[in-house]
Amino acid sequence: MKQNTINKETEQKKLNEWNSLADDLNALLHLEAAVLKDEFENQKNHLKVWLEYVNDWVSNVKDVSEEKKMQLKSSVQKLRDQVAAGKADTEDALIEQQQNISNGIEQLKINITEVYGASKTKIGNFAGEAADKLDDFHTRFDLFRLQFYLGKEEAKEDWEQKKKEISNQLQKIKLSIANGYEDRADNWDHFSDEMTDAWMHIKNAFRI
């Protein structure tokens, strides 16, 4: 019974995270151009705070070679440097910052996965939780990239079409969470796979 309770708590936590991400992306999607740069800075700050937590964890992790630990610390520091960059003054600088941050997120995720695989006693739930969190950040910054490219006046029609497409997909995710999960409560893996596919459709829609 205790294990079932833990599983239910873990599943509910994941549902809440998906729901919150859908809400956040929908809010980002409809931001006016005038406040988009400020929100980009806000997301950089959120990532900066989370990276401080990761850096503390890396410093105290056990059962990992010094080489792997140094690789991980290096990728954390590089990403911290990227998010610490000052507010971009030009559109090109803004796009460059977004790309650097996205690349840094991807590298950090790779290194965390490698450290997890190399540890003998494993490293608890941290690797999975960190990978999920990095995926969330990556998705947010990919949406910024789409907005920066299509938010120009000459691309306004394409942007409105993309907004509608993404908004509809986010709504489907929220409906699936609200209405679909209880019917499949005994088959979490299947439901989770469906949600993974749904998020992949969202990410594919971010491509230009």
C-alpha positions, 0 to 999 in steps of 0.5 A, spaced: 500 500 500 505 504 501 508 503 494 502 504 491 501 511 495 508 513 493 507 511 485 500 515 486 504 521 489 510 521 483 504 520 478 500 526 480 507 530 481 508 529 474 501 531 472 502 537 475 508 539 472 505 537 465 499 542 467 504 547 469 508 547 463 502 547 458 500 553 462 506 557 462 508 555 454 501 558 453 502 564 457 509 565 453 506 564 446 501 570 447 506 575 450 506 581 446 513 583 443 514 589 447 515 584 454 518 578 450 525 580 452 523 581 459 520 574 459 526 572 456 531 575 462 526 572 467 527 565 464 534 566 464 534 568 472 529 561 473 535 557 470 540 561 473 537 559 480 536 552 478 543 551 476 546 553 483 542 547 486 545 543 480 552 545 482 551 544 489 549 537 488 555 536 483 560 538 489 557 533 493 555 527 489 559 520 491 561 514 487 563 518 480 570 519 478 573 525 478 573 526 470 566 525 470 565 530 475 569 535 472 566 534 465 559 535 469 561 541 473 564 544 466 558 544 463 554 547 469 559 553 469 558 554 461 551 554 462 551 559 468 556 563 464 551 563 458 545 565 463 549 570 466 550 574 460 547 581 460 541 583 456 541 583 449 541 590 446 540 587 438 535 582 435 542 578 433 545 578 440 538 576 443 538 570 438 545 568 439 544 568 447 538 563 446 542 558 441 548 558 446 543 557 452 539 551 448 546 548 446 548 549 453 542 545 456 543 540 451 550 538 453 548 539 460 543 533 459 548 529 456 553 529 461 548 528 467 546 522 463 553 520 462 554 521 470 548 517 472 550 511 467 557 511 470 556 511 477 556 504 481 550 505 486 547 510 481 545 517 483 538 516 486 532 520 482 536 526 481 538 524 473 531 523 471 528 529 475 534 533 472 533 531 465 526 532 465 527 539 468 532 541 463 527 538 457 522 544 460 527 549 460 529 547 453 522 547 450 521 554 453 527 557 450 525 553 443 519 557 444 523 564 444 527 562 438 520 561 434 518 568 437 524 571 435 524 569 428 517 569 426 515 575 431 517 580 426 512 584 422 514 581 415 512 574 418 506 576 422 501 571 418 506 565 419 506 567 426 499 567 427 498 560 424 503 557 429 500 560 435 494 557 433 497 550 432 501 550 438 495 553 442 491 547 440 496 542 442 497 545 449 489 545 450 489 538 448 494 536 453 491 539 458 484 536 456 488 529 456 491 531 463 484 533 466 479 528 463 484 522 460 488 520 466 483 517 471 480 512 466 487 509 465 490 510 472 492 503 472 496 504 466 501 509 467 506 507 463 501 507 457 498 514 459 506 517 460 508 514 453 501 518 450 503 524 453 511 524 451 508 523 444 504 529 445 509 534 447 514 531 441 508 534 437 509 541 441 516 541 440 516 539 432 511 545 432 517 550 434 521 548 428 522 553 423 
